[in-house]
Amino acid sequence: MRIIASPISLTELKIMAEELLDFFLGDNQFQSTEQAWRKYFLGFGLAARRNK
């Protein structure tokens, strides 16, 4: 299966990467929390489990 990303999803991916790097390696300028990241990735985990 080949997935072609749209410009919108690429933009979201860039923003997510910037915020994640800021959370772990930066000064957390976006004021992210561990709970917020868990909530963000929960949907991806549930979708992956459903498609097994």
N, CA, C and O atoms as a MOPAC input file, in Angstrom:
PM7 MOZYME 1SCF
protein

 N      0.84900 1    -1.17600 1     0.00000 1
 C      0.00000 1     0.00000 1     0.00000 1
 C      0.89300 1     1.23800 1     0.00000 1
 O      1.87100 1     1.31600 1     0.74400 1
 N      0.54600 1     2.18000 1    -0.82900 1
 C      1.29900 1     3.43100 1    -0.92100 1
 C      0.42200 1     4.57100 1    -0.44100 1
 O     -0.70800 1     4.73200 1    -0.90200 1
 N      0.93900 1     5.35700 1     0.47800 1
 C      0.19700 1     6.49000 1     1.01600 1
 C      0.82500 1     7.77100 1     0.47700 1
 O      2.02800 1     7.99500 1     0.62000 1
 N      0.00800 1     8.59500 1    -0.13500 1
 C      0.47500 1     9.87800 1    -0.65200 1
 C     -0.04200 1    10.95800 1     0.28700 1
 O     -1.25000 1    11.12800 1     0.45600 1
 N      0.87400 1    11.67400 1     0.88500 1
 C      0.49600 1    12.70700 1     1.84900 1
 C      0.07200 1    13.98100 1     1.12800 1
 O      0.66600 1    14.37400 1     0.12400 1
 N     -0.94500 1    14.60200 1     1.64900 1
 C     -1.39700 1    15.88200 1     1.09900 1
 C     -0.58600 1    17.00400 1     1.73400 1
 O      0.03500 1    16.79700 1     2.77700 1
 N     -0.58000 1    18.17500 1     1.13400 1
 C      0.14300 1    19.31200 1     1.73600 1
 C     -0.34700 1    19.64400 1     3.13900 1
 O      0.43300 1    20.09000 1     3.98100 1
 N     -1.63900 1    19.43000 1     3.39500 1
 C     -2.18100 1    19.71400 1     4.72500 1
 C     -1.58300 1    18.76800 1     5.75100 1
 O     -1.17700 1    19.20800 1     6.82700 1
 N     -1.52000 1    17.47500 1     5.44300 1
 C     -0.97400 1    16.52700 1     6.40900 1
 C      0.52700 1    16.73800 1     6.59000 1
 O      1.04800 1    16.51400 1     7.68200 1
 N      1.23300 1    17.16300 1     5.54100 1
 C      2.65600 1    17.45800 1     5.68300 1
 C      2.87300 1    18.66700 1     6.58600 1
 O      3.82000 1    18.69800 1     7.37200 1
 N      2.00600 1    19.64700 1     6.47500 1
 C      2.09900 1    20.81900 1     7.34400 1
 C      1.84900 1    20.42200 1     8.78900 1
 O      2.56600 1    20.86100 1     9.68800 1
 N      0.84400 1    19.59900 1     9.01600 1
 C      0.56400 1    19.13300 1    10.37300 1
 C      1.73700 1    18.33600 1    10.92600 1
 O      2.08000 1    18.46700 1    12.10100 1
 N      2.34600 1    17.52000 1    10.09700 1
 C      3.49400 1    16.72100 1    10.52300 1
 C      4.66500 1    17.61100 1    10.91200 1
 O      5.34600 1    17.33800 1    11.90100 1
 N      4.90900 1    18.66900 1    10.15000 1
 C      5.99400 1    19.59600 1    10.46500 1
 C      5.74000 1    20.30600 1    11.79800 1
 O      6.64900 1    20.45500 1    12.61500 1
 N      4.50400 1    20.73600 1    12.00500 1
 C      4.14900 1    21.42100 1    13.25100 1
 C      4.29700 1    20.47200 1    14.43300 1
 O      4.84400 1    20.84600 1    15.47100 1
 N      3.80500 1    19.23300 1    14.27300 1
 C      3.88900 1    18.24800 1    15.35000 1
 C      5.34600 1    17.95200 1    15.68800 1
 O      5.70000 1    17.85400 1    16.86300 1
 N      6.19500 1    17.80700 1    14.66900 1
 C      7.60600 1    17.52600 1    14.90700 1
 C      8.27400 1    18.67800 1    15.65900 1
 O      9.05800 1    18.45200 1    16.58100 1
 N      7.96100 1    19.90300 1    15.26400 1
 C      8.53300 1    21.07400 1    15.93300 1
 C      8.11900 1    21.12300 1    17.40400 1
 O      8.94200 1    21.38800 1    18.28000 1
 N      6.84700 1    20.86900 1    17.66300 1
 C      6.36100 1    20.91500 1    19.04400 1
 C      6.92200 1    19.76300 1    19.87500 1
 O      7.23200 1    19.93900 1    21.05300 1
 N      7.05100 1    18.59200 1    19.26800 1
 C      7.59000 1    17.44000 1    19.98700 1
 C      9.06100 1    17.65600 1    20.33100 1
 O      9.48900 1    17.36000 1    21.44700 1
 N      9.82700 1    18.16500 1    19.38800 1
 C     11.23400 1    18.46900 1    19.66400 1
 C     11.36200 1    19.54400 1    20.73500 1
 O     12.24300 1    19.46900 1    21.59200 1
 N     10.48800 1    20.54100 1    20.68900 1
 C     10.50200 1    21.59400 1    21.70600 1
 C     10.19800 1    21.01000 1    23.08200 1
 O     10.79100 1    21.42200 1    24.07800 1
 N      9.27700 1    20.05300 1    23.14000 1
 C      8.89400 1    19.44000 1    24.41300 1
 C     10.06500 1    18.66400 1    25.02000 1
 O     10.35700 1    18.79900 1    26.20800 1
 N     10.74000 1    17.84600 1    24.18700 1
 C     11.80100 1    16.99000 1    24.70800 1
 C     13.16800 1    17.66400 1    24.76900 1
 O     13.93100 1    17.41800 1    25.70300 1
 N     13.49100 1    18.50600 1    23.79200 1
 C     14.84400 1    19.04600 1    23.70100 1
 C     14.93500 1    20.55200 1    23.90000 1
 O     16.02000 1    21.08700 1    24.12900 1
 N     13.81300 1    21.22600 1    23.81400 1
 C     13.83700 1    22.68600 1    23.88400 1
 C     13.36900 1    23.21200 1    25.22800 1
 O     13.44500 1    22.53500 1    26.25300 1
 N     12.88600 1    24.43100 1    25.18700 1
 C     12.42200 1    25.12000 1    26.40100 1
 C     10.92400 1    24.97100 1    26.62400 1
 O     10.35700 1    25.61800 1    27.50600 1
 N     10.27900 1    24.11700 1    25.82500 1
 C      8.83600 1    23.88600 1    25.89900 1
 C      8.06500 1    25.20100 1    25.74800 1
 O      7.19400 1    25.52700 1    26.55400 1
 N      8.40800 1    25.93700 1    24.70500 1
 C      7.75800 1    27.22000 1    24.43200 1
 C      6.27500 1    27.04500 1    24.12200 1
 O      5.48700 1    27.96700 1    24.33200 1
 N      5.88700 1    25.86400 1    23.62200 1
 C      4.48600 1    25.61300 1    23.30300 1
 C      3.69600 1    25.14900 1    24.52200 1
 O      2.48400 1    24.95100 1    24.44200 1
 N      4.38000 1    24.97600 1    25.64400 1
 C      3.77300 1    24.56500 1    26.92000 1
 C      3.02000 1    23.24900 1    26.77400 1
 O      1.90600 1    23.10500 1    27.27700 1
 N      3.63000 1    22.29200 1    26.08600 1
 C      3.04000 1    20.96300 1    25.93300 1
 C      3.16800 1    20.19200 1    27.24100 1
 O      4.04600 1    20.46700 1    28.05900 1
 N      2.28500 1    19.23200 1    27.41700 1
 C      2.35400 1    18.35400 1    28.58200 1
 C      2.40800 1    16.90900 1    28.10500 1
 O      2.01100 1    16.59800 1    26.98200 1
 N      2.90200 1    16.03400 1    28.96800 1
 C      2.93300 1    14.61900 1    28.62600 1
 C      1.51300 1    14.10500 1    28.36700 1
 O      1.29000 1    13.31600 1    27.44800 1
 N      0.57500 1    14.55100 1    29.17100 1
 C     -0.81600 1    14.12900 1    29.00100 1
 C     -1.36400 1    14.55800 1    27.63300 1
 O     -2.08400 1    13.79600 1    26.98800 1
 N     -1.03000 1    15.75300 1    27.19800 1
 C     -1.49800 1    16.22800 1    25.90000 1
 C     -0.92300 1    15.37900 1    24.76700 1
 O     -1.62900 1    15.06800 1    23.80800 1
 N      0.36100 1    15.00100 1    24.87200 1
 C      0.96500 1    14.15900 1    23.84300 1
 C      0.34900 1    12.76500 1    23.82400 1
 O      0.11700 1    12.19600 1    22.75700 1
 N      0.08700 1    12.22200 1    25.00200 1
 C     -0.56200 1    10.90600 1    25.05700 1
 C     -1.94400 1    10.95800 1    24.40300 1
 O     -2.32000 1    10.04200 1    23.67200 1
 N     -2.69000 1    12.01400 1    24.66200 1
 C     -4.02100 1    12.17100 1    24.07200 1
 C     -3.92000 1    12.32100 1    22.55500 1
 O     -4.73300 1    11.75900 1    21.82000 1
 N     -2.92900 1    13.07500 1    22.08500 1
 C     -2.73200 1    13.29200 1    20.65200 1
 C     -2.45500 1    11.97200 1    19.93500 1
 O     -3.03100 1    11.70900 1    18.88000 1
 N     -1.57500 1    11.13600 1    20.50300 1
 C     -1.17400 1     9.89500 1    19.84100 1
 C     -2.11700 1     8.73100 1    20.11000 1
 O     -2.00800 1     7.69900 1    19.44800 1
 N     -3.02800 1     8.86100 1    21.05000 1
 C     -3.96700 1     7.78600 1    21.36600 1
 C     -4.78000 1     7.37600 1    20.14400 1
 O     -4.95500 1     6.18500 1    19.88800 1
 N     -5.27300 1     8.33900 1    19.39700 1
 C     -6.06500 1     8.03400 1    18.20100 1
 C     -5.29100 1     7.22600 1    17.18400 1
 O     -5.84700 1     6.32400 1    16.55800 1
 N     -4.00600 1     7.53500 1    17.00500 1
 C     -3.17800 1     6.78200 1    16.06000 1
 C     -3.00600 1     5.34500 1    16.55100 1
 O     -3.06900 1     4.40500 1    15.75900 1
 N     -2.79100 1     5.17800 1    17.84200 1
 C     -2.62400 1     3.83600 1    18.40200 1
 C     -3.87600 1     3.00100 1    18.26900 1
 O     -3.80700 1     1.81400 1    17.95000 1
 N     -5.03100 1     3.62000 1    18.51400 1
 C     -6.29600 1     2.90500 1    18.38700 1
 C     -6.55500 1     2.51700 1    16.93900 1
 O     -7.03100 1     1.41300 1    16.67100 1
 N     -6.25100 1     3.40400 1    16.00600 1
 C     -6.44600 1     3.10000 1    14.59800 1
 C     -5.51800 1     1.96300 1    14.14500 1
 O     -5.93000 1     1.09300 1    13.37700 1
 N     -4.28800 1     1.97300 1    14.61500 1
 C     -3.34000 1     0.92100 1    14.25500 1
 C     -3.80800 1    -0.43200 1    14.80100 1
 O     -3.71600 1    -1.45300 1    14.11900 1
 N     -4.30100 1    -0.42300 1    16.01800 1
 C     -4.79100 1    -1.67000 1    16.62500 1
 C     -6.00400 1    -2.19200 1    15.86900 1
 O     -6.12800 1    -3.39800 1    15.65900 1
 N     -6.88800 1    -1.31000 1    15.46400 1
 C     -8.10600 1    -1.69900 1    14.76400 1
 C     -7.78800 1    -2.31800 1    13.41400 1
 O     -8.50600 1    -3.20900 1    12.95800 1
 N     -6.72100 1    -1.85900 1    12.76900 1
 C     -6.37600 1    -2.32400 1    11.42700 1
 C     -5.42900 1    -3.51700 1    11.41700 1
 O     -4.89600 1    -3.85400 1    10.35900 1
 N     -5.20300 1    -4.15600 1    12.53400 1
 C     -4.33300 1    -5.34600 1    12.56900 1
 C     -4.96100 1    -6.50800 1    11.87000 1
 O     -4.36700 1    -7.58500 1    11.80500 1

